[in-house]
Amino acid sequence: MNEGYNRIAGIYDGLARIVFGKSMVQSQTIFLDQLKDCKAVLVLGGGTGWWLNDLLKKHPHLSITFVDLSSEMIRIAKEKLEVKDQVDFIHGTIEDVNLARKFDGVILFYFLDLFLEKDLEKVLQKIMANTISDSVWLVSDFISKKKWHTVFLRLMYLFFSLSTGLNSKNLPDWQKQLKRAGLIKVKENNFYRGFILATLYRSSQL
């Protein structure tokens, strides 16, 4: 991964609306209420963070650590943010998060699809190491259940490979990896004719 997303940061949200309508927006907001009991939330691959203001209005007590590899995405997120002192922006990856801090909430919106299957297990282990037991995870991403899903994904990966330099070519089985990491699915909701899945997980760490 690199900072290739800087090239499309300014058009990313608009492009998503053109292609998916309200589906991506709905998939990112449907379970925000489930973070009501959390205190410290880790956001990975937060993009433009357009939903941050909604989250903080619902839960003004939250402390958020927002990590993204694109400096331009972070710049846009900062500009949109209404309450500045509750979000700590980190330009980097999960490797740059302070290991001394433990989170009780995790947000992964269209983040897991960026990784090769062989790397995803290590990424999830790293995240788990930074969370407390019974943490709440909000995960929204694409799934492939139909032939047109597969074709659509190939086109998407081609686009992002050309525009951002993304190395991944195929969607990893992120649901299997989350289960393997010890997460328990509590709720889910499908959007865009089953192509998008929003899920609520809880950690079963002891």
NORPECOR-V562199 format. One record per pair of residues at least 4 apart in sequence whose ideal C-beta (glycine too) atoms are under 8 Angstrom apart, sorted by sequence separation. I is the first residue (numbers start at 0). J is the second residue. If there is no record, write none. Layout:
# NORPECOR-V562199
I_J / I_J
This chain:
# NORPECOR-V562199
4_8 / 7_11 / 10_14 / 11_15 / 12_16 / 13_17 / 14_18 / 15_19 / 16_20 / 19_23 / 21_25 / 22_26 / 23_27 / 24_28 / 25_29 / 27_31 / 50_54 / 51_55 / 52_56 / 53_57 / 54_58 / 55_59 / 69_73 / 70_74 / 71_75 / 72_76 / 73_77 / 74_78 / 75_79 / 76_80 / 82_86 / 91_95 / 96_100 / 107_111 / 114_118 / 115_119 / 118_122 / 119_123 / 120_124 / 121_125 / 122_126 / 123_127 / 124_128 / 125_129 / 126_130 / 130_134 / 144_148 / 145_149 / 146_150 / 147_151 / 148_152 / 149_153 / 150_154 / 151_155 / 152_156 / 153_157 / 154_158 / 155_159 / 156_160 / 157_161 / 158_162 / 159_163 / 160_164 / 167_171 / 172_176 / 173_177 / 174_178 / 175_179 / 176_180 / 178_182 / 189_193 / 190_194 / 191_195 / 16_21 / 67_72 / 90_95 / 114_119 / 143_148 / 160_165 / 171_176 / 177_182 / 190_195 / 34_40 / 42_48 / 45_51 / 55_61 / 67_73 / 77_83 / 80_86 / 89_95 / 142_148 / 143_149 / 159_165 / 160_166 / 178_184 / 189_195 / 190_196 / 4_11 / 7_14 / 16_23 / 54_61 / 89_96 / 141_148 / 177_184 / 189_196 / 190_197 / 15_23 / 16_24 / 55_63 / 65_73 / 111_119 / 114_122 / 160_168 / 188_196 / 189_197 / 54_63 / 67_76 / 143_152 / 156_165 / 187_196 / 188_197 / 174_184 / 187_197 / 188_198 / 65_76 / 77_88 / 111_122 / 141_152 / 156_167 / 187_198 / 51_63 / 76_88 / 156_168 / 186_198 / 187_199 / 156_169 / 186_199 / 51_65 / 141_155 / 156_170 / 184_198 / 185_199 / 73_88 / 184_199 / 185_200 / 184_200 / 185_201 / 48_65 / 73_90 / 152_169 / 183_200 / 152_170 / 182_200 / 183_201 / 31_50 / 182_201 / 183_202 / 34_54 / 45_65 / 70_90 / 182_202 / 183_203 / 37_58 / 40_61 / 42_63 / 45_66 / 46_67 / 65_86 / 67_88 / 105_126 / 181_202 / 182_203 / 28_50 / 31_53 / 35_57 / 38_60 / 39_61 / 40_62 / 41_63 / 42_64 / 44_66 / 45_67 / 63_85 / 64_86 / 65_87 / 67_89 / 68_90 / 174_196 / 181_203 / 27_50 / 31_54 / 34_57 / 35_58 / 38_61 / 39_62 / 40_63 / 41_64 / 42_65 / 43_66 / 44_67 / 46_69 / 59_82 / 62_85 / 63_86 / 64_87 / 65_88 / 66_89 / 67_90 / 68_91 / 177_200 / 181_204 / 34_58 / 37_61 / 38_62 / 39_63 / 40_64 / 42_66 / 43_67 / 44_68 / 48_72 / 61_85 / 63_87 / 65_89 / 68_92 / 174_198 / 28_53 / 32_57 / 39_64 / 41_66 / 47_72 / 51_76 / 62_87 / 64_89 / 66_91 / 105_130 / 24_50 / 31_57 / 46_72 / 55_81 / 59_85 / 66_92 / 31_58 / 34_61 / 45_72 / 48_75 / 49_76 / 52_79 / 55_82 / 66_93 / 102_129 / 103_130 / 111_138 / 143_170 / 47_75 / 48_76 / 51_79 / 52_80 / 101_129 / 102_130 / 103_131 / 112_140 / 142_170 / 47_76 / 51_80 / 52_81 / 66_95 / 93_122 / 100_129 / 101_130 / 102_131 / 105_134 / 107_136 / 108_137 / 111_140 / 112_141 / 141_170 / 46_76 / 49_79 / 52_82 / 55_85 / 66_96 / 98_128 / 101_131 / 103_133 / 104_134 / 105_135 / 106_136 / 107_137 / 108_138 / 109_139 / 110_140 / 45_76 / 48_79 / 55_86 / 94_125 / 98_129 / 103_134 / 104_135 / 105_136 / 106_137 / 107_138 / 108_139 / 109_140 / 47_79 / 48_80 / 64_96 / 93_125 / 102_134 / 103_135 / 104_136 / 105_137 / 107_139 / 108_140 / 109_141 / 142_174 / 93_126 / 96_129 / 104_137 / 107_140 / 140_173 / 12_46 / 11_46 / 12_47 / 51_86 / 138_173 / 11_47 / 64_100 / 93_129 / 12_49 / 48_86 / 64_102 / 8_47 / 138_177 / 136_177 / 4_46 / 61_104 / 151_194 / 148_193 / 136_182 / 148_194 / 145_193 / 144_193 / 145_194 / 43_93 / 115_166 / 142_193 / 113_165 / 115_167 / 119_171 / 142_194 / 114_167 / 116_169 / 123_176 / 127_180 / 141_194 / 142_195 / 113_167 / 119_173 / 123_177 / 127_181 / 141_195 / 142_196 / 41_96 / 112_167 / 116_171 / 140_195 / 141_196 / 115_171 / 116_172 / 120_176 / 124_180 / 139_195 / 140_196 / 114_171 / 119_176 / 123_180 / 139_196 / 112_170 / 139_197 / 112_171 / 120_179 / 138_197 / 139_198 / 111_171 / 116_176 / 120_180 / 137_197 / 138_198 / 8_69 / 11_72 / 39_100 / 41_102 / 45_106 / 112_173 / 137_198 / 9_71 / 39_101 / 40_102 / 43_105 / 46_108 / 111_173 / 137_199 / 138_200 / 8_71 / 39_102 / 40_103 / 41_104 / 42_105 / 43_106 / 44_107 / 45_108 / 46_109 / 136_199 / 137_200 / 4_68 / 5_69 / 8_72 / 39_103 / 40_104 / 41_105 / 42_106 / 43_107 / 44_108 / 135_199 / 136_200 / 4_69 / 5_70 / 38_103 / 39_104 / 40_105 / 41_106 / 44_109 / 111_176 / 135_200 / 136_201 / 2_68 / 5_71 / 8_74 / 9_75 / 37_103 / 38_104 / 40_106 / 44_110 / 135_201 / 136_202 / 1_68 / 2_69 / 4_71 / 5_72 / 8_75 / 36_103 / 37_104 / 43_110 / 134_201 / 0_68 / 2_70 / 4_72 / 133_201 / 134_202 / 2_71 / 44_113 / 133_202 / 34_104 / 132_202 / 133_203 / 134_204 / 131_202 / 133_204 / 130_202 / 132_204 / 131_204 / 132_205 / 130_204 / 127_202 / 127_204 / 27_108 / 26_108 / 43_126 / 41_126 / 23_109 / 41_129 / 41_130 / 0_92 / 37_135 / 36_135 / 34_135 / 33_135 / 34_137 / 33_137 / 31_137 / 30_137 / 27_139 / 0_113 / 26_139 / 23_139 / 33_186 / 7_162 / 6_162 / 7_163 / 30_186 / 6_163 / 3_162 / 4_163 / 29_188 / 3_163 / 3_164 / 1_163 / 3_165 / 26_188 / 1_164 / 26_190 / 0_165 / 25_190 / 0_166 / 33_199 / 23_190 / 30_197 / 22_190 / 23_191 / 29_197 / 30_198 / 22_191 / 26_195 / 30_199 / 26_196 / 27_197 / 19_190 / 20_191 / 26_197 / 19_191 / 22_194 / 23_195 / 25_197 / 22_195 / 19_195
